[in-house]
Amino acid sequence: MSGSALREPPLPPGASYGELIGVVADPVLERGTGRPWRIAFAVTLLMTLGLGICIAWLFIQGVGIWGINTPVVWGFAIANFVWWLGIGHAGTLISALLLITRQHWRASINRFAEAMTLFAAVIAGLFPILHLGRPYRFYWLVPYPNTMEVWPQWRSALVWDFAAISTYIIFSLLFWYWGLIPDLATMRDRARSRAARYAYGVLSMGWRGSARHWHRHDALYRAMAALAVPLVVSVHSVVGMDFAASLMPGWQETIFPPYFVIGAMFSGFAMVVTLAILLRRGLGLEKVITPRHFDAMAKIVLAGSVAMAISYTTEWFTGWYGGERAELTHLGHLFTGAYAPIYYGMLACNVLIPQVFWLRAARRNLVTLFLVTILINIGMWLERILIIWNTLSHGHLPSMWHLFYPTFWDWATLLCSIGLFTFLFLVFVRIFPAVAMHDLNKRLYQEKEERA
């Protein structure tokens, strides 16, 4: 980052405490919902109901409504699980890392990034359950004793995922809520209706903003941030081990755990940029989410793209250098097989297109940022499905080679899950402040002291 960029304040020089509070709180308390929000809410509500229909039909007919076959038994469901979990893992990790490293521009993005984590992780957790032949018996994955003495099979990746995801969701919820408490008290004090004051008052748990409250709040908040980093790394490493612990060609690689963590940060940060652009426009947060924020986030996305390129290259090299016939066949299938066009599209979205962020003008152009980050998440989804399709459709036994063809219900479940995520996010921005107001004002106070 250049010297001028470092000196550039993340907040407008003329911003005041009351102004920043109003910019964030007024869209929730005063302005109400505009027409675009109501249209988006109606559309995503219909998509959420559509997801309910997909799940109900799955329960009635079974997993045969999907395109899974004998070799490709995971199909769309597990690919969607890994994709959503990657997006979900990034929010808490981004917030915790920026808090530990004392990055002041964190205050403008951490709140909605953490909310993104919660919604994406919950949706991700649905897919392994839906993929079970008998999803209504998912509680068998929980490690608890019962009268039948049927304990979970700890050699099963499903049990690993259940333990990891449930732990992560609980921790992310606590981390998000703990940081939200001071802002809930502000909403309580600014609300005009009695019902809103009561609701925010209960959620703020009697917060008064005293020095004692702030001391305890900040101490626990930083401790939770320190715990969040190894937790996120371990959880997504577990997801990578779902594949690496197998004997399938293309999967049994030690690079998979860190490779999955890097991919999670890459796709998650891209989603944060996309959401930041939409929130900035929809809620009028131009004074809070500035070009400096987009410039910094685009640099991180660019670094993630370079890391993904190194991961792909390492994967190719180890497959070639190992010399095993199955690995060489798998490697050739990547570039010349039936899914090769999708593979080239993935490389373009994840490696080539993000290189535009070497240009400062591209990093600060919202249209370019929006399009590139959307393409990145499309590319990361293609990566997830290809990890499954390329290996399972082209395994050790040639007589078992069989391609996967998604059905209507595969596509409907994916698209409706995106609708559910958007629906939850729309509800979030209507009830809670999308930006951490008190963290913003801490930075504003520091900037005034530095100028003085």
Secondary structure, 3 states (H helix, E strand, C coil): CCHHHHHCCCCCCCCCHHHHHHHHHHHHHCCCCCHHHHHHHHHHHHHHHHHHHHHHHHHHHCHHHCCCCCCCCCHHHHHHHHHHHHHHHHHHHHHHHHHHCCCHHHHHCHHHHHHHHHHHHHHHHHHHHHHCCCHHHHHHHCCCCCCCCCCCCCCCHHHHHHHHHHHHHHHHHHHHHHHHHHHHHHHHHHCCCHHHHHHHHHHHCCCCCCHHHHHHHHHHHHHHHHHHHHHHHHHHHHHHHHHHCCCCCCCCCCCHHHHHHHHHHHHHHHHHHHHHHHHHHHCCCCCCCCHHHHHHHHHHHHHHHHHHHHHHHHHHHHHHHHCCHHHHHHHHHHHHCCCHHHHHHHHHHHHHHHHHHHCHHHHCCHHHHHHHHHHHHHHHHHHHHHHHHHHHCCCCCHHHCCCCCCCHHHHHHHHHHHHHHHHHHHHHHHHCCCCCHHHHHHHHHHHHHHHC
